[in-house]
Amino acid sequence: MTNRETRITTPFKAPTFSSHAETRMQQRGIKHDDIRMALDYGREIRAKGLIFYVIGHKEITRYGLLGIDLSDLDGLQVLVSACGAVVTTYRSQDLHAIRVTHRNRDRHRYSH
């Protein structure tokens, strides 16, 4: 894995893949290297009890300035379980579909 602040490469443990993820990768033409790039450079969003690693326009621009070409991965989303297994992966530009869970949202909603 890498340090998210400076992106210094550290030893990486290859993720495990569910059979569903392997099937979807094959159907969608997503390679294991694509998953690795998403895990290393993707935006991390915690929602629905999963961790979403997303490669979007911001990541492509940010890392492009550093000489890392992520343009072929535009829209790639990798969903990882709490135990670190890749659950599924797909391409979508719609980040609004990822509903972030706010733990204390309702508790503070009605406080004056």
Backbone atoms as SQL, in Angstrom:
CREATE TABLE atoms (id INTEGER PRIMARY KEY, chain TEXT, resi INTEGER, resn TEXT, atom TEXT, x REAL, y REAL, z REAL);
INSERT INTO atoms VALUES
  (1, 'A', 1, 'MET', 'N', 0.843, -1.172, 0.000),
  (2, 'A', 1, 'MET', 'CA', 0.000, 0.000, 0.000),
  (3, 'A', 1, 'MET', 'C', 0.884, 1.230, 0.000),
  (4, 'A', 2, 'THR', 'N', 0.299, 2.389, -0.069),
  (5, 'A', 2, 'THR', 'CA', 1.080, 3.610, -0.104),
  (6, 'A', 2, 'THR', 'C', 0.606, 4.565, 0.970),
  (7, 'A', 3, 'ASN', 'N', 1.472, 5.488, 1.334),
  (8, 'A', 3, 'ASN', 'CA', 1.105, 6.548, 2.243),
  (9, 'A', 3, 'ASN', 'C', 0.222, 7.516, 1.475),
  (10, 'A', 4, 'ARG', 'N', -1.006, 7.764, 1.924),
  (11, 'A', 4, 'ARG', 'CA', -1.979, 8.562, 1.170),
  (12, 'A', 4, 'ARG', 'C', -1.552, 10.021, 1.042),
  (13, 'A', 5, 'GLU', 'N', -0.741, 10.535, 1.926),
  (14, 'A', 5, 'GLU', 'CA', -0.318, 11.930, 1.851),
  (15, 'A', 5, 'GLU', 'C', 0.764, 12.148, 0.803),
  (16, 'A', 6, 'THR', 'N', 1.794, 11.331, 0.821),
  (17, 'A', 6, 'THR', 'CA', 2.928, 11.551, -0.072),
  (18, 'A', 6, 'THR', 'C', 3.043, 10.501, -1.157),
  (19, 'A', 7, 'ARG', 'N', 2.269, 9.428, -1.047),
  (20, 'A', 7, 'ARG', 'CA', 2.289, 8.353, -2.030),
  (21, 'A', 7, 'ARG', 'C', 3.655, 7.699, -2.149),
  (22, 'A', 8, 'ILE', 'N', 4.315, 7.526, -1.016),
  (23, 'A', 8, 'ILE', 'CA', 5.566, 6.792, -0.997),
  (24, 'A', 8, 'ILE', 'C', 5.222, 5.317, -0.960),
  (25, 'A', 9, 'THR', 'N', 5.771, 4.559, -1.874),
  (26, 'A', 9, 'THR', 'CA', 5.432, 3.144, -1.957),
  (27, 'A', 9, 'THR', 'C', 5.988, 2.378, -0.773),
  (28, 'A', 10, 'THR', 'N', 5.114, 1.598, -0.150),
  (29, 'A', 10, 'THR', 'CA', 5.496, 0.713, 0.937),
  (30, 'A', 10, 'THR', 'C', 5.063, -0.692, 0.535),
  (31, 'A', 11, 'PRO', 'N', 5.511, -1.713, 1.236),
  (32, 'A', 11, 'PRO', 'CA', 5.130, -3.075, 0.854),
  (33, 'A', 11, 'PRO', 'C', 3.618, -3.220, 0.727),
  (34, 'A', 12, 'PHE', 'N', 3.203, -3.861, -0.333),
  (35, 'A', 12, 'PHE', 'CA', 1.782, -3.991, -0.653),
  (36, 'A', 12, 'PHE', 'C', 1.352, -5.434, -0.548),
  (37, 'A', 13, 'LYS', 'N', 0.315, -5.669, 0.199),
  (38, 'A', 13, 'LYS', 'CA', -0.267, -7.000, 0.293),
  (39, 'A', 13, 'LYS', 'C', -1.392, -7.069, -0.735),
  (40, 'A', 14, 'ALA', 'N', -1.293, -8.008, -1.643),
  (41, 'A', 14, 'ALA', 'CA', -2.299, -8.149, -2.691),
  (42, 'A', 14, 'ALA', 'C', -3.654, -8.440, -2.056),
  (43, 'A', 15, 'PRO', 'N', -4.702, -7.762, -2.535),
  (44, 'A', 15, 'PRO', 'CA', -6.026, -8.008, -1.973),
  (45, 'A', 15, 'PRO', 'C', -6.567, -9.368, -2.399),
  (46, 'A', 16, 'THR', 'N', -7.505, -9.856, -1.639),
  (47, 'A', 16, 'THR', 'CA', -8.235, -11.052, -2.056),
  (48, 'A', 16, 'THR', 'C', -9.454, -10.587, -2.843),
  (49, 'A', 17, 'PHE', 'N', -9.972, -11.454, -3.688),
  (50, 'A', 17, 'PHE', 'CA', -11.106, -11.113, -4.541),
  (51, 'A', 17, 'PHE', 'C', -12.224, -12.116, -4.314),
  (52, 'A', 18, 'SER', 'N', -13.439, -11.603, -4.157),
  (53, 'A', 18, 'SER', 'CA', -14.586, -12.507, -4.084),
  (54, 'A', 18, 'SER', 'C', -14.805, -13.093, -5.479),
  (55, 'A', 19, 'SER', 'N', -15.505, -14.216, -5.545),
  (56, 'A', 19, 'SER', 'CA', -15.780, -14.802, -6.857),
  (57, 'A', 19, 'SER', 'C', -16.646, -13.853, -7.680),
  (58, 'A', 20, 'HIS', 'N', -17.520, -13.108, -7.015),
  (59, 'A', 20, 'HIS', 'CA', -18.336, -12.112, -7.708),
  (60, 'A', 20, 'HIS', 'C', -17.449, -11.045, -8.358),
  (61, 'A', 21, 'ALA', 'N', -16.450, -10.562, -7.608),
  (62, 'A', 21, 'ALA', 'CA', -15.538, -9.544, -8.135),
  (63, 'A', 21, 'ALA', 'C', -14.770, -10.076, -9.340),
  (64, 'A', 22, 'GLU', 'N', -14.272, -11.298, -9.260),
  (65, 'A', 22, 'GLU', 'CA', -13.535, -11.890, -10.380),
  (66, 'A', 22, 'GLU', 'C', -14.424, -11.989, -11.622),
  (67, 'A', 23, 'THR', 'N', -15.676, -12.411, -11.426),
  (68, 'A', 23, 'THR', 'CA', -16.615, -12.515, -12.547),
  (69, 'A', 23, 'THR', 'C', -16.867, -11.151, -13.167),
  (70, 'A', 24, 'ARG', 'N', -17.138, -10.149, -12.324),
  (71, 'A', 24, 'ARG', 'CA', -17.422, -8.800, -12.832),
  (72, 'A', 24, 'ARG', 'C', -16.200, -8.189, -13.525),
  (73, 'A', 25, 'MET', 'N', -15.014, -8.445, -12.995),
  (74, 'A', 25, 'MET', 'CA', -13.796, -7.935, -13.633),
  (75, 'A', 25, 'MET', 'C', -13.667, -8.500, -15.040),
  (76, 'A', 26, 'GLN', 'N', -13.905, -9.790, -15.171),
  (77, 'A', 26, 'GLN', 'CA', -13.801, -10.431, -16.479),
  (78, 'A', 26, 'GLN', 'C', -14.866, -9.877, -17.424),
  (79, 'A', 27, 'GLN', 'N', -16.091, -9.735, -16.947),
  (80, 'A', 27, 'GLN', 'CA', -17.180, -9.224, -17.776),
  (81, 'A', 27, 'GLN', 'C', -16.942, -7.784, -18.221),
  (82, 'A', 28, 'ARG', 'N', -16.305, -6.998, -17.365),
  (83, 'A', 28, 'ARG', 'CA', -16.153, -5.566, -17.608),
  (84, 'A', 28, 'ARG', 'C', -14.771, -5.176, -18.119),
  (85, 'A', 29, 'GLY', 'N', -13.920, -6.155, -18.332),
  (86, 'A', 29, 'GLY', 'CA', -12.595, -5.877, -18.873),
  (87, 'A', 29, 'GLY', 'C', -11.694, -5.102, -17.925),
  (88, 'A', 30, 'ILE', 'N', -11.854, -5.335, -16.636),
  (89, 'A', 30, 'ILE', 'CA', -11.042, -4.664, -15.624),
  (90, 'A', 30, 'ILE', 'C', -9.973, -5.635, -15.157),
  (91, 'A', 31, 'LYS', 'N', -8.715, -5.200, -15.229),
  (92, 'A', 31, 'LYS', 'CA', -7.582, -6.066, -14.901),
  (93, 'A', 31, 'LYS', 'C', -7.174, -5.914, -13.437),
  (94, 'A', 32, 'HIS', 'N', -6.418, -6.892, -12.945),
  (95, 'A', 32, 'HIS', 'CA', -5.903, -6.819, -11.579),
  (96, 'A', 32, 'HIS', 'C', -5.012, -5.588, -11.393),
  (97, 'A', 33, 'ASP', 'N', -4.257, -5.218, -12.420),
  (98, 'A', 33, 'ASP', 'CA', -3.424, -4.011, -12.342),
  (99, 'A', 33, 'ASP', 'C', -4.281, -2.754, -12.189),
  (100, 'A', 34, 'ASP', 'N', -5.455, -2.737, -12.819),
  (101, 'A', 34, 'ASP', 'CA', -6.370, -1.601, -12.688),
  (102, 'A', 34, 'ASP', 'C', -6.844, -1.473, -11.237),
  (103, 'A', 35, 'ILE', 'N', -7.134, -2.620, -10.633),
  (104, 'A', 35, 'ILE', 'CA', -7.568, -2.629, -9.228),
  (105, 'A', 35, 'ILE', 'C', -6.451, -2.092, -8.347),
  (106, 'A', 36, 'ARG', 'N', -5.235, -2.541, -8.592),
  (107, 'A', 36, 'ARG', 'CA', -4.074, -2.081, -7.810),
  (108, 'A', 36, 'ARG', 'C', -3.913, -0.560, -7.901),
  (109, 'A', 37, 'MET', 'N', -4.069, -0.021, -9.113),
  (110, 'A', 37, 'MET', 'CA', -3.952, 1.429, -9.304),
  (111, 'A', 37, 'MET', 'C', -5.060, 2.164, -8.542),
  (112, 'A', 38, 'ALA', 'N', -6.261, 1.624, -8.572),
  (113, 'A', 38, 'ALA', 'CA', -7.366, 2.250, -7.843),
  (114, 'A', 38, 'ALA', 'C', -7.112, 2.232, -6.340),
  (115, 'A', 39, 'LEU', 'N', -6.599, 1.125, -5.841),
  (116, 'A', 39, 'LEU', 'CA', -6.301, 1.029, -4.409),
  (117, 'A', 39, 'LEU', 'C', -5.165, 1.965, -4.015),
  (118, 'A', 40, 'ASP', 'N', -4.210, 2.158, -4.911),
  (119, 'A', 40, 'ASP', 'CA', -3.069, 3.039, -4.613),
  (120, 'A', 40, 'ASP', 'C', -3.397, 4.521, -4.773),
  (121, 'A', 41, 'TYR', 'N', -4.166, 4.876, -5.797),
  (122, 'A', 41, 'TYR', 'CA', -4.346, 6.283, -6.152),
  (123, 'A', 41, 'TYR', 'C', -5.782, 6.777, -6.065),
  (124, 'A', 42, 'GLY', 'N', -6.735, 5.895, -5.826),
  (125, 'A', 42, 'GLY', 'CA', -8.134, 6.302, -5.808),
  (126, 'A', 42, 'GLY', 'C', -8.534, 7.044, -4.548),
  (127, 'A', 43, 'ARG', 'N', -9.548, 7.843, -4.699),
  (128, 'A', 43, 'ARG', 'CA', -10.160, 8.527, -3.563),
  (129, 'A', 43, 'ARG', 'C', -10.869, 7.474, -2.722),
  (130, 'A', 44, 'GLU', 'N', -10.720, 7.550, -1.425),
  (131, 'A', 44, 'GLU', 'CA', -11.309, 6.572, -0.511),
  (132, 'A', 44, 'GLU', 'C', -12.582, 7.157, 0.092),
  (133, 'A', 45, 'ILE', 'N', -13.696, 6.453, -0.120),
  (134, 'A', 45, 'ILE', 'CA', -14.982, 6.886, 0.424),
  (135, 'A', 45, 'ILE', 'C', -15.556, 5.725, 1.222),
  (136, 'A', 46, 'ARG', 'N', -15.890, 5.985, 2.478),
  (137, 'A', 46, 'ARG', 'CA', -16.479, 4.941, 3.323),
  (138, 'A', 46, 'ARG', 'C', -17.992, 5.133, 3.330),
  (139, 'A', 47, 'ALA', 'N', -18.690, 4.101, 2.866),
  (140, 'A', 47, 'ALA', 'CA', -20.144, 4.162, 2.787),
  (141, 'A', 47, 'ALA', 'C', -20.706, 2.749, 2.704),
  (142, 'A', 48, 'LYS', 'N', -21.913, 2.580, 3.204),
  (143, 'A', 48, 'LYS', 'CA', -22.625, 1.311, 3.104),
  (144, 'A', 48, 'LYS', 'C', -21.840, 0.140, 3.688),
  (145, 'A', 49, 'GLY', 'N', -20.993, 0.403, 4.667),
  (146, 'A', 49, 'GLY', 'CA', -20.200, -0.654, 5.285),
  (147, 'A', 49, 'GLY', 'C', -19.037, -1.125, 4.429),
  (148, 'A', 50, 'LEU', 'N', -18.729, -0.393, 3.367),
  (149, 'A', 50, 'LEU', 'CA', -17.645, -0.741, 2.450),
  (150, 'A', 50, 'LEU', 'C', -16.698, 0.437, 2.292),
  (151, 'A', 51, 'ILE', 'N', -15.566, 0.176, 1.668),
  (152, 'A', 51, 'ILE', 'CA', -14.658, 1.254, 1.282),
  (153, 'A', 51, 'ILE', 'C', -14.664, 1.293, -0.240),
  (154, 'A', 52, 'PHE', 'N', -15.030, 2.444, -0.792),
  (155, 'A', 52, 'PHE', 'CA', -15.033, 2.655, -2.231),
  (156, 'A', 52, 'PHE', 'C', -13.715, 3.345, -2.600),
  (157, 'A', 53, 'TYR', 'N', -13.002, 2.799, -3.551),
  (158, 'A', 53, 'TYR', 'CA', -11.818, 3.448, -4.103),
  (159, 'A', 53, 'TYR', 'C', -12.207, 3.906, -5.493),
  (160, 'A', 54, 'VAL', 'N', -12.144, 5.219, -5.724),
  (161, 'A', 54, 'VAL', 'CA', -12.692, 5.815, -6.933),
  (162, 'A', 54, 'VAL', 'C', -11.618, 6.585, -7.684),
  (163, 'A', 55, 'ILE', 'N', -11.522, 6.338, -8.982),
  (164, 'A', 55, 'ILE', 'CA', -10.655, 7.133, -9.848),
  (165, 'A', 55, 'ILE', 'C', -11.573, 8.028, -10.677),
  (166, 'A', 56, 'GLY', 'N', -11.482, 9.322, -10.439),
  (167, 'A', 56, 'GLY', 'CA', -12.288, 10.301, -11.164),
  (168, 'A', 56, 'GLY', 'C', -11.403, 11.373, -11.775),
  (169, 'A', 57, 'HIS', 'N', -12.047, 12.413, -12.252),
  (170, 'A', 57, 'HIS', 'CA', -11.315, 13.503, -12.910),
  (171, 'A', 57, 'HIS', 'C', -10.281, 14.153, -11.984),
  (172, 'A', 58, 'LYS', 'N', -10.629, 14.291, -10.710),
  (173, 'A', 58, 'LYS', 'CA', -9.686, 14.919, -9.761),
  (174, 'A', 58, 'LYS', 'C', -8.407, 14.106, -9.627),
  (175, 'A', 59, 'GLU', 'N', -8.552, 12.792, -9.511),
  (176, 'A', 59, 'GLU', 'CA', -7.381, 11.933, -9.360),
  (177, 'A', 59, 'GLU', 'C', -6.549, 11.908, -10.646),
  (178, 'A', 60, 'ILE', 'N', -7.213, 11.884, -11.775),
  (179, 'A', 60, 'ILE', 'CA', -6.502, 11.876, -13.056),
  (180, 'A', 60, 'ILE', 'C', -5.680, 13.141, -13.215),
  (181, 'A', 61, 'THR', 'N', -6.273, 14.282, -12.863),
  (182, 'A', 61, 'THR', 'CA', -5.559, 15.562, -12.958),
  (183, 'A', 61, 'THR', 'C', -4.415, 15.631, -11.953),
  (184, 'A', 62, 'ARG', 'N', -4.706, 15.293, -10.695),
  (185, 'A', 62, 'ARG', 'CA', -3.711, 15.386, -9.620),
  (186, 'A', 62, 'ARG', 'C', -2.481, 14.533, -9.926),
  (187, 'A', 63, 'TYR', 'N', -2.690, 13.281, -10.279),
  (188, 'A', 63, 'TYR', 'CA', -1.555, 12.387, -10.490),
  (189, 'A', 63, 'TYR', 'C', -0.943, 12.551, -11.876),
  (190, 'A', 64, 'GLY', 'N', -1.716, 13.085, -12.815),
  (191, 'A', 64, 'GLY', 'CA', -1.162, 13.400, -14.129),
  (192, 'A', 64, 'GLY', 'C', -0.050, 14.430, -14.026),
  (193, 'A', 65, 'LEU', 'N', -0.199, 15.378, -13.110),
  (194, 'A', 65, 'LEU', 'CA', 0.834, 16.393, -12.886),
  (195, 'A', 65, 'LEU', 'C', 2.118, 15.774, -12.328),
  (196, 'A', 66, 'LEU', 'N', 1.991, 14.589, -11.737),
  (197, 'A', 66, 'LEU', 'CA', 3.150, 13.882, -11.187),
  (198, 'A', 66, 'LEU', 'C', 3.691, 12.827, -12.147),
  (199, 'A', 67, 'GLY', 'N', 3.101, 12.784, -13.349),
  (200, 'A', 67, 'GLY', 'CA', 3.575, 11.834, -14.354),
  (201, 'A', 67, 'GLY', 'C', 2.934, 10.459, -14.276),
  (202, 'A', 68, 'ILE', 'N', 1.845, 10.340, -13.537),
  (203, 'A', 68, 'ILE', 'CA', 1.141, 9.061, -13.409),
  (204, 'A', 68, 'ILE', 'C', -0.141, 9.149, -14.231),
  (205, 'A', 69, 'ASP', 'N', -0.244, 8.344, -15.267),
  (206, 'A', 69, 'ASP', 'CA', -1.385, 8.392, -16.174),
  (207, 'A', 69, 'ASP', 'C', -2.483, 7.434, -15.718),
  (208, 'A', 70, 'LEU', 'N', -3.580, 8.011, -15.231),
  (209, 'A', 70, 'LEU', 'CA', -4.727, 7.228, -14.789),
  (210, 'A', 70, 'LEU', 'C', -5.908, 7.390, -15.735),
  (211, 'A', 71, 'SER', 'N', -5.704, 8.025, -16.876),
  (212, 'A', 71, 'SER', 'CA', -6.811, 8.368, -17.763),
  (213, 'A', 71, 'SER', 'C', -7.606, 7.162, -18.246),
  (214, 'A', 72, 'ASP', 'N', -6.973, 6.009, -18.416),
  (215, 'A', 72, 'ASP', 'CA', -7.698, 4.803, -18.838),
  (216, 'A', 72, 'ASP', 'C', -8.603, 4.258, -17.732),
  (217, 'A', 73, 'LEU', 'N', -8.427, 4.749, -16.528),
  (218, 'A', 73, 'LEU', 'CA', -9.190, 4.240, -15.382),
  (219, 'A', 73, 'LEU', 'C', -10.314, 5.188, -14.964),
  (220, 'A', 74, 'ASP', 'N', -10.591, 6.189, -15.777),
  (221, 'A', 74, 'ASP', 'CA', -11.611, 7.183, -15.450),
  (222, 'A', 74, 'ASP', 'C', -12.945, 6.508, -15.131),
  (223, 'A', 75, 'GLY', 'N', -13.478, 6.788, -13.950),
  (224, 'A', 75, 'GLY', 'CA', -14.753, 6.235, -13.521),
  (225, 'A', 75, 'GLY', 'C', -14.666, 4.895, -12.818),
  (226, 'A', 76, 'LEU', 'N', -13.471, 4.350, -12.675),
  (227, 'A', 76, 'LEU', 'CA', -13.323, 3.043, -12.026),
  (228, 'A', 76, 'LEU', 'C', -13.648, 3.159, -10.542),
  (229, 'A', 77, 'GLN', 'N', -14.498, 2.247, -10.065),
  (230, 'A', 77, 'GLN', 'CA', -14.833, 2.173, -8.653),
  (231, 'A', 77, 'GLN', 'C', -14.592, 0.742, -8.185),
  (232, 'A', 78, 'VAL', 'N', -13.875, 0.620, -7.081),
  (233, 'A', 78, 'VAL', 'CA', -13.552, -0.688, -6.504),
  (234, 'A', 78, 'VAL', 'C', -14.136, -0.699, -5.095),
  (235, 'A', 79, 'LEU', 'N', -14.978, -1.677, -4.809),
  (236, 'A', 79, 'LEU', 'CA', -15.603, -1.793, -3.504),
  (237, 'A', 79, 'LEU', 'C', -14.897, -2.876, -2.702),
  (238, 'A', 80, 'VAL', 'N', -14.447, -2.491, -1.499),
  (239, 'A', 80, 'VAL', 'CA', -13.659, -3.376, -0.649),
  (240, 'A', 80, 'VAL', 'C', -14.373, -3.536, 0.694),
  (241, 'A', 81, 'SER', 'N', -14.443, -4.774, 1.168),
  (242, 'A', 81, 'SER', 'CA', -15.090, -5.053, 2.453),
  (243, 'A', 81, 'SER', 'C', -14.177, -4.632, 3.599),
  (244, 'A', 82, 'ALA', 'N', -14.725, -4.644, 4.803),
  (245, 'A', 82, 'ALA', 'CA', -13.964, -4.275, 5.997),
  (246, 'A', 82, 'ALA', 'C', -12.765, -5.186, 6.220),
  (247, 'A', 83, 'CYS', 'N', -12.843, -6.428, 5.747),
  (248, 'A', 83, 'CYS', 'CA', -11.718, -7.364, 5.932),
  (249, 'A', 83, 'CYS', 'C', -10.688, -7.237, 4.814),
  (250, 'A', 84, 'GLY', 'N', -10.909, -6.333, 3.860),
  (251, 'A', 84, 'GLY', 'CA', -9.918, -6.069, 2.821),
  (252, 'A', 84, 'GLY', 'C', -10.121, -6.819, 1.522),
  (253, 'A', 85, 'ALA', 'N', -11.217, -7.533, 1.372),
  (254, 'A', 85, 'ALA', 'CA', -11.472, -8.274, 0.133),
  (255, 'A', 85, 'ALA', 'C', -12.207, -7.393, -0.871),
  (256, 'A', 86, 'VAL', 'N', -11.795, -7.466, -2.130),
  (257, 'A', 86, 'VAL', 'CA', -12.488, -6.746, -3.197),
  (258, 'A', 86, 'VAL', 'C', -13.811, -7.469, -3.427),
  (259, 'A', 87, 'VAL', 'N', -14.920, -6.739, -3.269),
  (260, 'A', 87, 'VAL', 'CA', -16.257, -7.308, -3.383),
  (261, 'A', 87, 'VAL', 'C', -16.757, -7.235, -4.820),
  (262, 'A', 88, 'THR', 'N', -16.584, -6.071, -5.448),
  (263, 'A', 88, 'THR', 'CA', -16.964, -5.897, -6.852),
  (264, 'A', 88, 'THR', 'C', -16.271, -4.665, -7.393),
  (265, 'A', 89, 'THR', 'N', -16.386, -4.460, -8.695),
  (266, 'A', 89, 'THR', 'CA', -15.804, -3.298, -9.338),
  (267, 'A', 89, 'THR', 'C', -16.605, -2.973, -10.581),
  (268, 'A', 90, 'TYR', 'N', -16.652, -1.693, -10.899),
  (269, 'A', 90, 'TYR', 'CA', -17.393, -1.232, -12.078),
  (270, 'A', 90, 'TYR', 'C', -16.901, 0.154, -12.451),
  (271, 'A', 91, 'ARG', 'N', -17.409, 0.652, -13.576),
  (272, 'A', 91, 'ARG', 'CA', -17.096, 2.014, -14.004),
  (273, 'A', 91, 'ARG', 'C', -18.355, 2.850, -13.929),
  (274, 'A', 92, 'SER', 'N', -18.241, 3.997, -13.289),
  (275, 'A', 92, 'SER', 'CA', -19.359, 4.927, -13.196),
  (276, 'A', 92, 'SER', 'C', -18.817, 6.301, -12.853),
  (277, 'A', 93, 'GLN', 'N', -19.336, 7.314, -13.524),
  (278, 'A', 93, 'GLN', 'CA', -18.952, 8.694, -13.218),
  (279, 'A', 93, 'GLN', 'C', -19.810, 9.259, -12.090),
  (280, 'A', 94, 'ASP', 'N', -20.887, 8.560, -11.741),
  (281, 'A', 94, 'ASP', 'CA', -21.851, 9.060, -10.772),
  (282, 'A', 94, 'ASP', 'C', -21.420, 8.746, -9.345),
  (283, 'A', 95, 'LEU', 'N', -20.802, 9.715, -8.689),
  (284, 'A', 95, 'LEU', 'CA', -20.401, 9.532, -7.296),
  (285, 'A', 95, 'LEU', 'C', -21.557, 9.803, -6.342),
  (286, 'A', 96, 'HIS', 'N', -22.634, 10.415, -6.845),
  (287, 'A', 96, 'HIS', 'CA', -23.789, 10.679, -5.991),
  (288, 'A', 96, 'HIS', 'C', -24.499, 9.391, -5.587),
  (289, 'A', 97, 'ALA', 'N', -24.285, 8.322, -6.336),
  (290, 'A', 97, 'ALA', 'CA', -24.891, 7.031, -6.003),
  (291, 'A', 97, 'ALA', 'C', -24.276, 6.441, -4.737),
  (292, 'A', 98, 'ILE', 'N', -23.081, 6.909, -4.378),
  (293, 'A', 98, 'ILE', 'CA', -22.425, 6.446, -3.149),
  (294, 'A', 98, 'ILE', 'C', -22.974, 7.298, -2.012),
  (295, 'A', 99, 'ARG', 'N', -23.785, 6.715, -1.201),
  (296, 'A', 99, 'ARG', 'CA', -24.404, 7.447, -0.095),
  (297, 'A', 99, 'ARG', 'C', -23.535, 7.285, 1.147),
  (298, 'A', 100, 'VAL', 'N', -22.919, 8.383, 1.539),
  (299, 'A', 100, 'VAL', 'CA', -22.050, 8.360, 2.705),
  (300, 'A', 100, 'VAL', 'C', -22.907, 8.325, 3.961),
  (301, 'A', 101, 'THR', 'N', -22.576, 7.437, 4.866),
  (302, 'A', 101, 'THR', 'CA', -23.307, 7.302, 6.115),
  (303, 'A', 101, 'THR', 'C', -22.726, 8.270, 7.130),
  (304, 'A', 102, 'HIS', 'N', -23.597, 9.085, 7.701),
  (305, 'A', 102, 'HIS', 'CA', -23.183, 10.018, 8.753),
  (306, 'A', 102, 'HIS', 'C', -23.722, 9.485, 10.077),
  (307, 'A', 103, 'ARG', 'N', -22.828, 9.050, 10.927),
  (308, 'A', 103, 'ARG', 'CA', -23.224, 8.387, 12.175),
  (309, 'A', 103, 'ARG', 'C', -24.108, 9.253, 13.065),
  (310, 'A', 104, 'ASN', 'N', -23.731, 10.490, 13.272),
  (311, 'A', 104, 'ASN', 'CA', -24.440, 11.339, 14.238),
  (312, 'A', 104, 'ASN', 'C', -25.385, 12.322, 13.565),
  (313, 'A', 105, 'ARG', 'N', -25.737, 12.087, 12.332),
  (314, 'A', 105, 'ARG', 'CA', -26.575, 13.017, 11.573),
  (315, 'A', 105, 'ARG', 'C', -27.887, 13.294, 12.296),
  (316, 'A', 106, 'ASP', 'N', -28.627, 12.272, 12.667),
  (317, 'A', 106, 'ASP', 'CA', -29.931, 12.478, 13.279),
  (318, 'A', 106, 'ASP', 'C', -29.852, 13.008, 14.700),
  (319, 'A', 107, 'ARG', 'N', -28.790, 12.632, 15.396),
  (320, 'A', 107, 'ARG', 'CA', -28.642, 13.077, 16.788),
  (321, 'A', 107, 'ARG', 'C', -28.537, 14.586, 16.866),
  (322, 'A', 108, 'HIS', 'N', -27.857, 15.219, 15.936),
  (323, 'A', 108, 'HIS', 'CA', -27.634, 16.668, 15.968),
  (324, 'A', 108, 'HIS', 'C', -28.642, 17.423, 15.124),
  (325, 'A', 109, 'ARG', 'N', -29.482, 16.723, 14.443),
  (326, 'A', 109, 'ARG', 'CA', -30.407, 17.346, 13.504),
  (327, 'A', 109, 'ARG', 'C', -31.360, 18.313, 14.181),
  (328, 'A', 110, 'TYR', 'N', -31.893, 17.957, 15.354),
  (329, 'A', 110, 'TYR', 'CA', -32.928, 18.763, 15.988),
  (330, 'A', 110, 'TYR', 'C', -32.421, 19.565, 17.177),
  (331, 'A', 111, 'SER', 'N', -31.136, 19.547, 17.421),
  (332, 'A', 111, 'SER', 'CA', -30.615, 20.310, 18.557),
  (333, 'A', 111, 'SER', 'C', -30.588, 21.788, 18.214),
  (334, 'A', 112, 'HIS', 'N', -30.950, 22.623, 19.187),
  (335, 'A', 112, 'HIS', 'CA', -30.993, 24.083, 18.957),
  (336, 'A', 112, 'HIS', 'C', -29.935, 24.767, 19.750);
